[in-house]
Amino acid sequence: MLREASDLRTNLIDQLCAEDTIRTSAVEVAMRRTPRHLFLPGVPMQQAYADEPVYTKTDTCGTSISAASQPRIVAMMLEQLDVRSGQRVMEAGAGTGYNAALLAAVVGDSGRVVTIDVDEDLVNGARKSLAAAGVANVDVVHGDGALGYSEGAPYDRIIATVGAYETPAAWLKQLAPDGRLVVPLRLRGAASRSIIFERYDGGWRDQGSELAVFMPLRGIGDDARRLVSLTPELDVILQVHKDQEVEAAALADVLETERRKVWTDVFFPPMVPYEWMDLWLACRLDNAIMRMSVQPTAVQRGAVTPMFSWGAMATTRGADLAYLTTRPALARPDGSRLYEVGVIGHGPNGRDLAHHVSEEIRSWYTNYRSREVRFEIPDAPIGADPAVGRFVLARPHHPITVTWE
């Protein structure tokens, strides 16, 4: 079994290195040396070393509330954090303890890692797994991750392995002046990015970001979401966040209404992410984009034609629904293909909503797609100016500025 685990781990890390997800020797060595399967007791070895998340805990309703993150995302965020030997690191979201073990491997015996989780059973499990892996420089704390752990501050690095709607003040306070924070921020609606923040004279400014979605914080930073079904078969589901308004009763039969399809004349090559278009829609639409998850049964009976096999991004307005779709364009002379983005609307004013979404897609494509997007948490308020691509995302304590520069 040990040989199997070693071979599977080697194959996984080789793949992440070949894809340039792992870029530094420190992260590579840590991931090669740390046995992920020890942090996933009872999970088949092949699954433990697949490049997939492993869901480890559900709530009383059966909703997943904790997971071992996808190794690709783990490696990406470790590279973002840029941890150095001897540093002190705080992690919000201990989970299985695997990420803390990787951090411990990078900081070495002269460094220290504090990892926090709100669930006592997860804390106990993480402690047990860390001991089994022989990791001695990690303190696993039972507490609310949004509060940090002041006893260990200041930290050279702080990382959240849970999604946050707002950056907790405790994290900013407990970070050393020249420290680095990596946090998966849910910006608006379904738009979420893992953002590197460092201090500057006027607040906190990003040093890069990557697409990433995590399970939300629980505790004082709770960012709960609810599910709204659009079909009696429960195979088309909207995931609604607290900053969105969805009238479930008004949408009960929305997919039974006439389908209105609008094409945008915006084309993407295969395998190119739509992340910046999605972020633009999240910032511009009154009711930001949300995930519309779709089961194959709904596609097979013709209820929906979503953009992806998992579903599509969508928005609602009262009794109206609009979601994204695509169609292949004619092959180009070199044989390559492009795919045109479309919007499908349903409801009494579904056509108008679909047109509105399509106009925003065209506006982004024409005026903003080649611009760099920057994120800030300013000390003093900054005014929004959507006409030039600057948005201020309201938060109780630390508003987020998103700018297309």
GULOSE-589867 format. One line per field, with one value per residue (C-alpha): residue in one letter; x negated, y, z. Coordinates in nm, 3 decimals. Layout:
// residues N
aa: c(A,...) .
x: c(X,...) .
y: c(Y,...) .
z: c(Z,...) .
//
This chain:
// residues 405
aa: c(M,L,R,E,A,S,D,L,R,T,N,L,I,D,Q,L,C,A,E,D,T,I,R,T,S,A,V,E,V,A,M,R,R,T,P,R,H,L,F,L,P,G,V,P,M,Q,Q,A,Y,A,D,E,P,V,Y,T,K,T,D,T,C,G,T,S,I,S,A,A,S,Q,P,R,I,V,A,M,M,L,E,Q,L,D,V,R,S,G,Q,R,V,M,E,A,G,A,G,T,G,Y,N,A,A,L,L,A,A,V,V,G,D,S,G,R,V,V,T,I,D,V,D,E,D,L,V,N,G,A,R,K,S,L,A,A,A,G,V,A,N,V,D,V,V,H,G,D,G,A,L,G,Y,S,E,G,A,P,Y,D,R,I,I,A,T,V,G,A,Y,E,T,P,A,A,W,L,K,Q,L,A,P,D,G,R,L,V,V,P,L,R,L,R,G,A,A,S,R,S,I,I,F,E,R,Y,D,G,G,W,R,D,Q,G,S,E,L,A,V,F,M,P,L,R,G,I,G,D,D,A,R,R,L,V,S,L,T,P,E,L,D,V,I,L,Q,V,H,K,D,Q,E,V,E,A,A,A,L,A,D,V,L,E,T,E,R,R,K,V,W,T,D,V,F,F,P,P,M,V,P,Y,E,W,M,D,L,W,L,A,C,R,L,D,N,A,I,M,R,M,S,V,Q,P,T,A,V,Q,R,G,A,V,T,P,M,F,S,W,G,A,M,A,T,T,R,G,A,D,L,A,Y,L,T,T,R,P,A,L,A,R,P,D,G,S,R,L,Y,E,V,G,V,I,G,H,G,P,N,G,R,D,L,A,H,H,V,S,E,E,I,R,S,W,Y,T,N,Y,R,S,R,E,V,R,F,E,I,P,D,A,P,I,G,A,D,P,A,V,G,R,F,V,L,A,R,P,H,H,P,I,T,V,T,W,E) .
x: c(0.000,-0.288,-0.432,-0.090,-0.051,-0.398,-0.339,0.000,-0.139,-0.431,-0.197,0.025,-0.263,-0.429,-0.104,-0.077,-0.439,-0.393,-0.091,-0.292,-0.052,-0.349,-0.622,-0.862,-1.079,-0.946,-0.588,-0.696,-0.903,-0.625,-0.363,-0.590,-0.673,-0.328,-0.104,0.245,0.404,0.315,0.548,0.831,0.881,1.124,1.094,0.974,0.614,0.698,0.948,0.707,0.458,0.701,0.698,1.043,1.187,1.292,1.601,1.558,1.853,2.217,2.470,2.804,2.958,2.692,2.510,2.132,1.966,1.605,1.373,1.015,0.961,0.864,0.483,0.458,0.620,0.409,0.088,0.205,0.280,-0.049,-0.227,-0.021,-0.113,-0.488,-0.573,-0.938,-1.137,-1.109,-0.788,-0.479,-0.162,0.205,0.464,0.840,1.011,0.813,1.035,0.842,0.509,0.348,0.293,0.143,-0.096,-0.209,-0.260,-0.456,-0.683,-0.762,-0.827,-1.040,-1.136,-1.216,-0.868,-0.523,-0.172,0.152,0.464,0.817,1.151,1.496,1.585,1.436,1.458,1.254,0.999,0.959,0.933,0.672,0.464,0.476,0.378,0.095,-0.042,-0.016,-0.213,-0.479,-0.408,-0.508,-0.516,-0.140,0.101,0.462,0.700,1.071,1.230,1.389,1.147,1.281,1.138,0.793,0.567,0.413,0.194,-0.023,-0.031,-0.186,-0.191,-0.412,-0.143,0.230,0.429,0.797,0.902,1.266,1.460,1.511,1.762,1.562,1.201,1.222,1.062,0.877,0.682,0.566,0.475,0.285,0.079,-0.273,-0.323,-0.512,-0.298,-0.083,0.279,0.436,0.813,1.082,1.320,1.676,1.698,2.060,2.306,2.120,1.803,1.518,1.139,0.841,0.673,0.325,0.336,0.041,0.034,-0.030,0.005,0.375,0.498,0.460,0.391,0.392,0.074,0.258,0.566,0.693,1.036,1.132,1.450,1.451,1.706,1.804,1.688,1.912,1.932,1.938,1.825,2.104,2.184,2.470,2.641,2.977,3.099,3.399,3.534,3.677,3.831,4.056,3.790,3.535,3.283,3.236,3.120,3.018,2.756,2.854,2.625,2.716,2.644,2.898,3.274,3.466,3.842,3.874,4.254,4.242,3.993,4.172,4.283,4.043,3.892,4.241,4.264,4.147,3.774,3.615,3.265,3.028,2.686,2.409,2.153,1.896,1.679,1.442,1.197,1.242,1.106,1.067,1.222,1.509,1.396,1.355,1.679,1.852,1.695,1.812,2.167,2.144,2.051,2.291,2.616,2.862,2.899,2.548,2.484,2.553,2.478,2.762,2.677,2.833,2.869,2.851,3.221,3.317,3.109,3.239,3.603,3.522,3.593,3.261,2.960,2.686,2.336,2.160,2.234,2.271,2.508,2.458,2.436,2.776,2.956,3.315,3.543,3.877,4.048,3.781,3.475,3.177,2.887,2.584,2.545,2.312,2.318,2.030,1.939,1.822,1.475,1.194,0.953,0.703,0.973,1.004,1.342,1.492,1.803,2.052,2.197,2.573,2.835,3.165,3.449,3.772,4.060,4.299,4.007,3.747,3.662,3.576,3.361,3.177,3.111,2.983,2.738,2.623,2.559,2.339,2.145,2.087,1.982,1.725,1.594,1.563,1.433,1.290,1.172,0.813,0.785,0.625,0.856,0.733,0.875,0.829,0.949,0.893,0.859,1.078,1.389,1.340,1.626,1.762,1.760,1.903,1.871,1.492,1.496,1.462,1.701,1.729,1.866,2.039,1.935,2.013,1.651,1.415,1.566,1.386,1.291,1.281,1.127,1.077,0.758) .
y: c(0.000,0.239,0.182,0.246,0.570,0.687,0.612,0.783,1.089,1.105,1.092,1.367,1.602,1.531,1.636,1.959,2.044,1.974,2.206,2.478,2.483,2.401,2.650,2.651,2.383,2.457,2.372,2.073,1.922,1.976,1.810,1.518,1.451,1.493,1.183,1.312,0.973,0.998,1.298,1.111,0.797,0.555,0.712,0.479,0.543,0.627,0.888,1.032,1.110,1.215,1.582,1.626,1.758,1.502,1.600,1.503,1.647,1.742,1.932,1.795,1.874,1.679,1.990,1.957,2.189,2.066,1.912,1.836,2.086,1.986,1.942,2.181,2.457,2.370,2.404,2.724,2.892,2.777,2.942,3.257,3.263,3.249,3.100,3.109,2.894,3.008,3.207,3.206,3.120,3.125,2.923,2.973,2.641,2.345,2.084,1.759,1.918,1.840,2.202,2.280,1.987,2.131,2.473,2.310,2.138,2.470,2.675,2.395,2.331,2.699,2.809,2.759,2.706,2.781,2.634,2.705,2.533,2.599,2.227,2.034,1.700,1.841,1.983,1.645,1.469,1.714,1.671,1.294,1.300,1.548,1.323,1.019,1.208,1.307,1.683,1.858,2.231,2.287,2.410,2.312,2.554,2.508,2.846,3.082,3.131,3.482,3.588,3.459,3.365,3.669,3.462,3.365,3.701,3.871,3.631,3.658,3.487,3.430,3.201,3.115,2.778,2.875,3.129,3.474,3.743,4.007,4.006,3.984,4.275,4.028,3.889,4.233,4.325,4.003,4.016,4.156,4.496,4.334,4.019,3.860,3.748,3.499,3.475,3.329,3.623,3.589,3.924,3.944,3.669,3.361,3.552,3.440,3.470,3.374,3.711,3.799,4.113,4.313,4.641,4.977,5.334,5.360,5.015,4.668,4.603,4.278,4.120,3.880,3.661,3.328,3.181,2.975,2.880,2.747,2.640,2.947,3.051,2.952,3.149,3.528,3.547,3.314,3.341,3.095,3.023,2.873,2.655,2.735,2.465,2.567,2.227,1.979,1.715,1.916,1.890,2.263,2.445,2.807,2.867,3.196,3.405,3.657,3.953,3.829,3.846,3.552,3.507,3.130,3.128,3.364,3.136,2.807,2.757,2.992,2.721,2.639,2.985,3.067,3.047,3.366,3.322,3.612,3.569,3.816,3.802,3.735,3.431,3.224,2.949,2.611,2.574,2.949,3.048,3.292,3.421,3.790,3.806,3.647,3.898,4.185,4.049,4.006,4.371,4.513,4.321,4.438,4.077,3.936,3.608,3.285,2.922,2.733,2.366,2.127,1.751,1.557,1.468,1.834,1.866,1.539,1.643,1.986,2.198,2.385,2.415,2.542,2.655,2.369,2.011,2.120,2.407,2.781,3.121,3.285,3.589,3.663,3.966,3.903,3.629,3.635,3.417,3.452,3.208,3.165,2.920,2.869,2.743,2.644,2.886,2.783,2.631,2.875,2.819,2.646,2.405,2.552,2.640,2.926,2.925,3.209,3.315,3.339,3.424,3.239,3.424,3.294,3.468,3.758,3.990,3.723,3.864,4.205,4.047,3.833,4.139,4.331,4.054,4.022,4.398,4.379,4.090,4.293,4.596,4.391,4.229,4.558,4.787,4.594,4.242,4.349,4.551,4.429,4.385,4.506,4.459,4.684,4.710,5.085,5.250,5.542,5.516,5.537,5.640,5.398,5.496,5.209,5.415,5.380,5.028,5.100,4.926,4.937,4.620,4.713,4.538,4.620,4.704,4.662,4.746,4.600,4.808,4.629,4.825,4.744,4.946) .
z: c(0.000,0.076,-0.272,-0.426,-0.230,-0.328,-0.697,-0.700,-0.522,-0.764,-1.063,-0.920,-0.841,-1.177,-1.344,-1.141,-1.222,-1.593,-1.599,-1.421,-1.127,-0.905,-0.991,-0.696,-0.542,-0.191,-0.287,-0.496,-0.215,0.038,-0.182,-0.271,0.093,0.248,0.231,0.151,0.220,0.590,0.610,0.440,0.650,0.494,0.149,-0.131,-0.229,-0.590,-0.473,-0.218,-0.497,-0.768,-0.864,-0.716,-0.389,-0.131,0.067,0.429,0.625,0.567,0.776,0.894,0.554,0.366,0.236,0.223,0.475,0.473,0.217,0.129,-0.150,-0.502,-0.508,-0.803,-0.597,-0.293,-0.496,-0.665,-0.332,-0.178,-0.470,-0.415,-0.046,-0.117,0.222,0.336,0.574,0.937,0.894,1.114,0.924,1.023,0.834,0.868,0.796,0.928,0.763,0.738,0.836,0.500,0.400,0.740,0.693,0.360,0.517,0.800,0.549,0.381,0.697,0.844,1.206,1.265,1.157,1.303,1.164,1.344,1.185,1.310,1.263,1.407,1.433,1.723,1.542,1.251,1.494,1.662,1.328,1.200,1.515,1.481,1.112,1.170,1.443,1.216,0.950,1.203,1.176,1.498,1.413,1.376,1.643,1.568,1.740,1.799,1.732,1.482,1.196,1.130,1.467,1.386,1.677,1.840,2.073,1.779,1.603,1.420,1.127,0.820,0.614,0.656,0.430,0.427,0.292,0.329,0.125,0.278,0.185,0.371,0.486,0.866,1.049,1.274,0.981,0.872,1.230,1.302,0.982,1.006,0.833,0.544,0.546,0.280,0.295,0.053,0.074,-0.154,-0.159,-0.283,-0.456,-0.570,-0.646,-0.768,-0.861,-0.637,-0.661,-0.450,-0.406,-0.278,-0.061,0.064,0.255,0.086,0.213,0.136,0.234,0.087,-0.281,-0.475,-0.605,-0.831,-0.820,-0.948,-1.001,-0.696,-0.512,-0.157,0.099,0.301,0.643,0.929,1.252,1.271,0.908,0.794,0.423,0.395,0.066,-0.022,-0.305,-0.524,-0.754,-1.091,-1.175,-0.994,-1.069,-0.866,-1.150,-1.219,-0.905,-0.844,-0.575,-0.413,-0.193,0.073,-0.155,-0.413,-0.436,-0.580,-0.553,-0.547,-0.583,-0.882,-1.060,-0.990,-1.354,-1.528,-1.750,-1.880,-2.036,-2.388,-2.445,-2.578,-2.718,-2.788,-2.949,-2.866,-3.150,-2.877,-2.947,-2.733,-2.832,-2.662,-2.307,-2.254,-1.918,-1.898,-1.557,-1.643,-1.837,-1.539,-1.301,-1.522,-1.515,-1.139,-1.101,-1.359,-1.317,-1.051,-0.941,-0.976,-1.154,-0.968,-1.044,-1.207,-1.154,-1.406,-1.404,-1.734,-1.706,-1.748,-2.065,-2.205,-2.179,-2.328,-2.022,-2.051,-2.283,-2.051,-2.138,-1.956,-1.859,-1.495,-1.582,-1.642,-1.484,-1.450,-1.316,-1.220,-1.204,-1.038,-1.240,-1.514,-1.563,-1.797,-1.828,-2.051,-2.336,-2.635,-2.992,-3.222,-3.496,-3.841,-3.847,-3.924,-4.217,-3.988,-3.871,-3.523,-3.374,-3.184,-2.966,-2.955,-2.621,-2.602,-2.341,-2.293,-2.124,-1.971,-1.801,-1.878,-1.955,-2.021,-2.362,-2.212,-1.940,-2.197,-2.412,-2.110,-2.020,-2.381,-2.401,-2.092,-2.246,-2.563,-2.359,-2.168,-2.485,-2.675,-2.402,-2.110,-2.196,-2.262,-1.941,-1.619,-1.321,-0.983,-0.634,-0.332,0.026,0.080,0.419,0.307,0.088,-0.287,-0.513,-0.770,-1.137,-1.344,-1.661,-1.641,-1.498,-1.126,-0.886,-0.509,-0.355,-0.030,0.289,0.654,0.740,0.445,0.103,-0.197,-0.499,-0.834,-1.121,-1.487,-1.551) .
//
